Amino acid sequence: MHIVVCIKQVPDSAQIRVHPVTNTIMRQGVPAIVNPYDLFSLEEALKIKDRFGGRVTVLTMGPPQAEAALRKCISFGADDAILVTDRAFAGADTLATSFALAAAITQISKTLAVDMVFAGKQTIDGDTAQVGPGIAKRLDLQLLTYVSKIDELDVTRREIVIQRRAEGGVQVLQTKLPCLITMLEGTNEMRFATMDNMFRAARHPIRIWDRVAAGIEDVTKIGLKGSPTVVSKVFAPKANARRAEIIETEGNDPRDLAVTLVGTLFTQHQKLGEAIVKQAA
């Protein structure tokens, strides 16, 4: 069983800043972390490895400093790590990113066939949830998104049964391997790194691939040239400085409190009542 987990190094959203003039994200001085959604997929891949054996390879595309994120994943128990980095990848959107990662996975499979690919459902710096499905489309993999639980995995028959959260309920799906899975948040809890794995992560030789090593010949499909997405503006939401208002009522009757709350809302937001009446009509 060979599992590839796609991760991304992202700026810590709690400390992110936006340039007041250029309206672009300022990454200088902002700590970088492993995308939190990717960790749920990594843990699920490691659980499968614990149960069936095999190998977990972590893959990312990014600048040279993304090597730190890969070593973090190795400290959790991943076996190998590949950093796809090249100046030609600069400015890549989700379309170009999925192309580069799909090419790298194709190169990986030439050495050892890939049975499963995991990815986070989205990243905290982009929130598009497009890269995972893009990789599956390019590699013709069965796509299982928003997976909340893996019910069964038959390695011999190469079949998997999962629970997928959908609007209005849960879908139970069965499909064949190979497949690409994006895990939901809260589906598991990332294990702690062991001391042995931390030492192994510190000395592990990270494989670094440029576009040639990743098997990419057409430069028009990567970087800015392969990115049709145009971001016109990035801005930080304005902080809400209003303090919470305490509303007191006589007695403990919930109905009195409800009437008071509704009356206060309609007083402060006069158009709200008109909108509700209009919608009801």
C-alpha positions as CSV (number, residue, x, y, z in Angstrom):
1,M,0.0,0.0,0.0
2,H,1.5,3.3,-1.2
3,I,-0.2,6.5,-0.1
4,V,0.7,10.0,-1.3
5,V,-0.4,12.9,0.9
6,C,-0.5,16.3,-0.6
7,I,0.1,19.1,1.9
8,K,0.8,22.8,1.8
9,Q,2.8,25.2,3.9
10,V,0.6,28.2,4.7
11,P,1.0,31.4,6.7
12,D,-0.6,31.3,10.2
13,S,-4.0,32.9,9.6
14,A,-4.0,34.2,13.1
15,Q,-1.1,36.5,12.4
16,I,-1.6,37.3,8.7
17,R,-1.5,40.9,7.4
18,V,-2.6,42.6,4.3
19,H,-0.4,45.3,2.7
20,P,-2.3,48.7,2.9
21,V,-1.2,49.8,-0.6
22,T,-0.9,46.7,-2.8
23,N,-3.7,44.8,-1.0
24,T,-1.6,41.6,-1.1
25,I,-0.9,39.2,1.7
26,M,2.3,40.1,3.6
27,R,4.0,36.8,4.3
28,Q,7.2,38.3,5.7
29,G,7.5,37.8,9.4
30,V,4.4,35.6,9.5
31,P,5.0,32.1,10.9
32,A,4.4,29.3,8.4
33,I,2.6,26.1,9.4
34,V,1.3,22.9,7.8
35,N,-2.2,23.6,6.5
36,P,-4.4,22.3,9.4
37,Y,-6.9,20.6,7.0
38,D,-4.0,18.6,5.5
39,L,-3.2,17.1,8.9
40,F,-6.5,15.3,9.1
41,S,-5.7,13.6,5.8
42,L,-2.1,12.8,6.9
43,E,-3.4,11.2,10.1
44,E,-5.9,9.0,8.2
45,A,-3.1,7.9,5.8
46,L,-0.9,7.0,8.8
47,K,-3.8,5.0,10.3
48,I,-4.1,3.0,7.1
49,K,-0.3,2.4,7.2
50,D,-0.5,1.2,10.8
51,R,-3.2,-1.3,9.9
52,F,-2.1,-2.6,6.5
53,G,1.6,-1.6,6.3
54,G,3.0,0.2,3.3
55,R,4.5,3.6,2.7
56,V,3.4,7.2,3.1
57,T,5.0,9.8,0.9
58,V,4.3,13.5,1.6
59,L,4.3,15.9,-1.4
60,T,4.2,19.6,-1.6
61,M,4.8,22.4,-4.1
62,G,6.2,25.6,-2.7
63,P,9.3,27.6,-2.0
64,P,12.5,26.1,-0.5
65,Q,11.3,26.9,3.1
66,A,8.4,24.5,2.6
67,E,10.9,21.8,3.5
68,A,10.2,22.6,7.2
69,A,6.5,21.5,6.7
70,L,7.6,18.2,5.1
71,R,10.0,17.5,8.0
72,K,7.1,18.1,10.4
73,C,5.1,15.5,8.5
74,I,7.9,13.0,8.7
75,S,8.1,13.6,12.5
76,F,4.5,12.3,12.6
77,G,5.4,9.1,10.8
78,A,5.6,9.7,7.1
79,D,8.2,7.7,5.3
80,D,9.4,10.0,2.5
81,A,8.9,13.6,1.4
82,I,9.2,15.4,-1.9
83,L,9.4,19.2,-2.4
84,V,8.5,20.4,-5.9
85,T,10.0,23.8,-6.2
86,D,11.0,25.9,-9.1
87,R,10.8,29.6,-10.0
88,A,8.6,28.6,-12.9
89,F,5.9,27.7,-10.4
90,A,5.7,31.2,-9.0
91,G,2.2,32.7,-9.1
92,A,0.4,29.4,-9.6
93,D,-3.3,29.3,-9.1
94,T,-5.3,26.1,-8.3
95,L,-5.3,25.0,-11.9
96,A,-1.5,25.3,-12.3
97,T,-0.9,23.8,-8.9
98,S,-3.1,20.7,-9.6
99,F,-1.2,20.2,-12.9
100,A,2.2,20.4,-11.2
101,L,1.2,18.0,-8.3
102,A,-0.5,15.6,-10.7
103,A,2.7,15.5,-12.8
104,A,4.8,14.8,-9.6
105,I,2.5,12.0,-8.5
106,T,2.8,10.5,-12.0
107,Q,6.6,10.5,-11.5
108,I,6.3,9.0,-8.1
109,S,4.2,6.1,-9.4
110,K,6.9,5.2,-11.9
111,T,9.0,4.0,-9.0
112,L,6.3,2.7,-6.8
113,A,2.6,2.5,-7.8
114,V,0.3,4.9,-5.9
115,D,-2.8,3.2,-4.4
116,M,-4.3,6.2,-2.6
117,V,-3.9,10.0,-2.6
118,F,-5.0,12.1,0.3
119,A,-5.4,15.9,0.4
120,G,-6.9,18.4,2.8
121,K,-10.4,19.5,1.9
122,Q,-9.1,23.1,1.4
123,T,-6.3,25.4,2.6
124,I,-6.7,28.3,5.1
125,D,-5.0,30.8,2.8
126,G,-7.1,30.0,-0.3
127,D,-10.2,28.2,0.8
128,T,-11.0,27.1,-2.8
129,A,-11.1,23.3,-2.2
130,Q,-10.1,22.9,-5.9
131,V,-6.6,21.4,-5.9
132,G,-7.6,17.9,-4.6
133,P,-10.4,17.5,-7.2
134,G,-8.1,18.9,-9.9
135,I,-5.5,16.3,-9.2
136,A,-8.1,13.5,-9.3
137,K,-9.4,14.8,-12.6
138,R,-6.0,14.9,-14.2
139,L,-5.0,11.5,-12.9
140,D,-8.4,9.9,-13.6
141,L,-8.7,8.9,-10.0
142,Q,-12.0,8.1,-8.2
143,L,-12.8,11.3,-6.2
144,L,-14.1,11.1,-2.6
145,T,-14.5,14.6,-1.1
146,Y,-15.6,15.7,2.4
147,V,-15.0,12.2,3.8
148,S,-15.9,11.9,7.5
149,K,-15.1,8.2,8.0
150,I,-13.5,5.2,6.2
151,D,-15.8,2.3,7.0
152,E,-14.0,-0.5,5.1
153,L,-10.8,-0.9,3.1
154,D,-10.1,-4.2,1.3
155,V,-6.6,-4.2,0.1
156,T,-6.9,-7.5,-1.7
157,R,-10.0,-6.6,-3.6
158,R,-8.9,-3.0,-3.9
159,E,-12.2,-1.6,-2.6
160,I,-13.0,1.1,-0.2
161,V,-16.3,2.1,1.6
162,I,-16.5,5.6,3.0
163,Q,-19.0,8.0,4.6
164,R,-19.2,11.4,2.9
165,R,-20.9,14.3,4.5
166,A,-23.4,15.9,2.1
167,E,-26.1,18.5,2.2
168,G,-28.9,17.1,4.2
169,G,-27.2,13.9,5.4
170,V,-24.4,11.4,4.9
171,Q,-23.6,9.4,1.8
172,V,-22.1,5.9,2.0
173,L,-20.0,5.3,-1.1
174,Q,-18.1,2.3,-2.3
175,T,-15.5,2.5,-5.1
176,K,-12.3,0.9,-6.4
177,L,-8.7,2.0,-5.8
178,P,-6.8,4.0,-6.7
179,C,-8.7,7.0,-5.4
180,L,-8.2,10.5,-4.0
181,I,-9.7,11.4,-0.7
182,T,-10.2,14.8,1.0
183,M,-10.9,14.4,4.7
184,L,-13.2,16.6,6.7
185,E,-11.9,18.5,9.8
186,G,-12.5,16.9,13.1
187,T,-12.6,13.3,11.7
188,N,-9.5,12.3,13.7
189,E,-6.9,13.7,16.0
190,M,-3.3,14.2,14.8
191,R,-0.9,11.9,16.8
192,F,2.1,13.3,18.6
193,A,5.5,13.0,17.1
194,T,7.7,10.4,18.7
195,M,11.3,11.2,19.7
196,D,12.7,8.7,17.2
197,N,10.6,10.2,14.3
198,M,11.7,13.7,15.3
199,F,15.4,12.7,15.0
200,R,14.6,10.9,11.7
201,A,12.8,14.0,10.4
202,A,15.8,16.2,11.2
203,R,18.3,14.1,9.2
204,H,15.9,12.7,6.5
205,P,17.1,13.7,2.9
206,I,14.1,15.6,1.4
207,R,13.8,14.9,-2.3
208,I,13.8,18.3,-4.1
209,W,12.4,18.3,-7.7
210,D,12.4,21.1,-10.2
211,R,9.9,21.1,-13.0
212,V,12.1,18.8,-15.1
213,A,12.4,16.2,-12.3
214,A,8.6,16.5,-11.8
215,G,8.1,15.5,-15.5
216,I,6.8,18.9,-16.6
217,E,7.8,20.0,-20.1
218,D,5.1,22.4,-21.0
219,V,5.8,25.6,-19.0
220,T,2.6,27.3,-20.3
221,K,0.6,25.1,-17.8
222,I,2.5,26.1,-14.7
223,G,3.1,29.4,-12.8
224,L,1.5,32.6,-14.0
225,K,1.3,31.4,-17.6
226,G,-0.9,28.5,-16.6
227,S,-3.0,30.5,-14.1
228,P,-6.1,32.1,-15.6
229,T,-7.3,33.2,-12.2
230,V,-7.0,36.9,-11.5
231,V,-7.3,38.3,-8.0
232,S,-8.4,41.9,-8.2
233,K,-8.2,42.7,-4.5
234,V,-7.3,41.1,-1.1
235,F,-8.5,42.8,2.1
236,A,-8.8,42.2,5.8
237,P,-12.3,42.4,7.3
238,K,-12.8,45.4,9.6
239,A,-12.8,44.6,13.2
240,N,-16.2,45.0,15.0
241,A,-15.7,47.4,17.8
242,R,-19.2,47.3,19.2
243,R,-19.6,45.8,22.6
244,A,-22.2,43.2,23.5
245,E,-25.4,44.8,24.8
246,I,-27.1,43.4,27.9
247,I,-30.9,43.3,27.8
248,E,-32.7,42.8,31.0
249,T,-36.3,41.7,31.5
250,E,-38.6,41.4,34.5
251,G,-39.2,37.9,35.6
252,N,-37.9,34.7,34.0
253,D,-40.5,34.0,31.4
254,P,-38.8,33.1,28.1
255,R,-41.6,34.6,26.1
256,D,-41.1,38.0,27.7
257,L,-37.4,37.8,26.8
258,A,-38.2,36.8,23.2
259,V,-40.6,39.7,22.8
260,T,-38.0,42.1,24.2
261,L,-35.3,40.8,21.9
262,V,-37.5,41.0,18.8
263,G,-38.6,44.5,19.7
264,T,-35.0,45.7,20.2
265,L,-33.9,44.2,16.9
266,F,-36.7,45.9,15.0
267,T,-36.0,49.2,16.7
268,Q,-32.3,49.1,15.9
269,H,-32.8,47.7,12.4
270,Q,-36.0,49.3,11.0
271,K,-35.6,47.7,7.6
272,L,-35.4,44.2,9.1
273,G,-39.1,44.0,9.8
274,E,-40.0,45.3,6.3
275,A,-37.7,42.7,4.8
276,I,-39.2,39.8,6.8
277,V,-42.8,40.9,5.9
278,K,-41.8,41.2,2.2
279,Q,-40.2,37.7,2.2
280,A,-43.1,36.1,4.0
281,A,-45.5,37.6,1.4
